[in-house]
């Protein structure tokens, strides 16, 4: 069983920044990739970013590329999401996941955290 705990959510003004973190209970060597999804009220969940647990690749949704940065700390089994230049459209519940990248480099989540609310005020 993989346990994921997100932290760092909350309320922020438009143009501001937040950093999310997510710690996984499983060992680092067992993690293939981690990533973030979000779901705004009344909308489908949306891929945000993913990072393999080895190498230097990162993957982003077009809507956040250039504003968000995903990173990892392998020793701590932790993934981060640095969110800059936030706007009200970024308001959503953000979910931390573990998963994998398929043949087409599409991130496929396997385990989900409980989610953390991000609210960006205008």
C-alpha positions as a Python dict, from the first residue, in 0.01 Angstrom:
ca = {
    (1, 'X'): (0, 0, 0),
    (2, 'X'): (120, 348, -90),
    (3, 'X'): (27, 632, 141),
    (4, 'X'): (46, 988, 12),
    (5, 'X'): (12, 1298, 223),
    (6, 'X'): (-13, 1641, 62),
    (7, 'X'): (66, 1965, 237),
    (8, 'X'): (101, 2331, 150),
    (9, 'X'): (-243, 2409, 19),
    (10, 'X'): (-450, 2708, 113),
    (11, 'X'): (-561, 3051, 2),
    (12, 'X'): (-343, 3280, -205),
    (13, 'X'): (-393, 3603, -393),
    (14, 'X'): (-378, 3617, -770),
    (15, 'X'): (-21, 3655, -885),
    (16, 'X'): (110, 3484, -577),
    (17, 'X'): (289, 3156, -525),
    (18, 'X'): (247, 2836, -332),
    (19, 'X'): (451, 2523, -291),
    (20, 'X'): (287, 2187, -246),
    (21, 'X'): (465, 1886, -110),
    (22, 'X'): (370, 1522, -103),
    (23, 'X'): (545, 1249, 91),
    (24, 'X'): (510, 886, -10),
    (25, 'X'): (541, 607, 243),
    (26, 'X'): (699, 357, 8),
    (27, 'X'): (1070, 326, -57),
    (28, 'X'): (1230, 547, -317),
    (29, 'X'): (1346, 257, -532),
    (30, 'X'): (989, 138, -567),
    (31, 'X'): (864, 466, -714),
    (32, 'X'): (849, 490, -1091),
    (33, 'X'): (704, 839, -1115),
    (34, 'X'): (495, 1087, -924),
    (35, 'X'): (262, 1352, -1045),
    (36, 'X'): (-11, 1600, -971),
    (37, 'X'): (-369, 1628, -1087),
    (38, 'X'): (-628, 1887, -1007),
    (39, 'X'): (-1004, 1909, -1019),
    (40, 'X'): (-1198, 2233, -1019),
    (41, 'X'): (-1562, 2239, -905),
    (42, 'X'): (-1790, 2095, -1171),
    (43, 'X'): (-1503, 2001, -1398),
    (44, 'X'): (-1312, 1686, -1484),
    (45, 'X'): (-985, 1611, -1321),
    (46, 'X'): (-689, 1747, -1511),
    (47, 'X'): (-329, 1640, -1536),
    (48, 'X'): (-91, 1903, -1405),
    (49, 'X'): (264, 1768, -1394),
    (50, 'X'): (467, 1451, -1353),
    (51, 'X'): (824, 1355, -1285),
    (52, 'X'): (1000, 1020, -1318),
    (53, 'X'): (1192, 906, -1013),
    (54, 'X'): (1511, 886, -1212),
    (55, 'X'): (1657, 1096, -1488),
    (56, 'X'): (1589, 1462, -1550),
    (57, 'X'): (1261, 1471, -1741),
    (58, 'X'): (954, 1661, -1636),
    (59, 'X'): (609, 1684, -1792),
    (60, 'X'): (353, 1959, -1770),
    (61, 'X'): (9, 2044, -1889),
    (62, 'X'): (8, 2333, -2132),
    (63, 'X'): (-204, 2533, -1891),
    (64, 'X'): (69, 2540, -1627),
    (65, 'X'): (390, 2514, -1825),
    (66, 'X'): (618, 2805, -1747),
    (67, 'X'): (440, 2879, -1420),
    (68, 'X'): (458, 2552, -1227),
    (69, 'X'): (766, 2348, -1149),
    (70, 'X'): (764, 1989, -1033),
    (71, 'X'): (1062, 1850, -847),
    (72, 'X'): (1150, 1561, -623),
    (73, 'X'): (1361, 1459, -329),
    (74, 'X'): (1435, 1091, -373),
    (75, 'X'): (1582, 1051, -26),
    (76, 'X'): (1260, 1178, 129),
    (77, 'X'): (1021, 1008, -114),
    (78, 'X'): (874, 1350, -169),
    (79, 'X'): (749, 1539, -471),
    (80, 'X'): (696, 1914, -483),
    (81, 'X'): (493, 2145, -696),
    (82, 'X'): (603, 2506, -705),
    (83, 'X'): (319, 2718, -834),
    (84, 'X'): (389, 3073, -946),
    (85, 'X'): (182, 3346, -1107),
    (86, 'X'): (-133, 3185, -979),
    (87, 'X'): (-467, 3297, -1112),
    (88, 'X'): (-825, 3211, -1015),
    (89, 'X'): (-839, 2945, -1287),
    (90, 'X'): (-588, 2749, -1083),
    (91, 'X'): (-841, 2710, -802),
    (92, 'X'): (-896, 2338, -755),
    (93, 'X'): (-836, 2041, -535),
    (94, 'X'): (-485, 1921, -608),
    (95, 'X'): (-405, 1552, -583),
    (96, 'X'): (-67, 1394, -539),
    (97, 'X'): (-20, 1058, -709),
    (98, 'X'): (229, 786, -775),
    (99, 'X'): (223, 613, -1110),
    (100, 'X'): (417, 557, -1426),
    (101, 'X'): (483, 698, -1768),
    (102, 'X'): (355, 483, -2050),
    (103, 'X'): (509, 423, -2390),
    (104, 'X'): (384, 760, -2514),
    (105, 'X'): (512, 933, -2201),
    (106, 'X'): (160, 984, -2073),
    (107, 'X'): (146, 978, -1696),
    (108, 'X'): (-75, 704, -1556),
    (109, 'X'): (-153, 738, -1185),
    (110, 'X'): (-192, 434, -965),
    (111, 'X'): (-232, 574, -614),
    (112, 'X'): (-390, 896, -500),
    (113, 'X'): (-355, 1121, -203),
    (114, 'X'): (-651, 1276, -27),
    (115, 'X'): (-619, 1607, -208),
    (116, 'X'): (-556, 1959, -87),
    (117, 'X'): (-758, 2268, -167),
    (118, 'X'): (-594, 2556, -351),
    (119, 'X'): (-798, 2872, -373),
    (120, 'X'): (-670, 3172, -567),
    (121, 'X'): (-854, 3495, -501),
    (122, 'X'): (-890, 3761, -767),
}
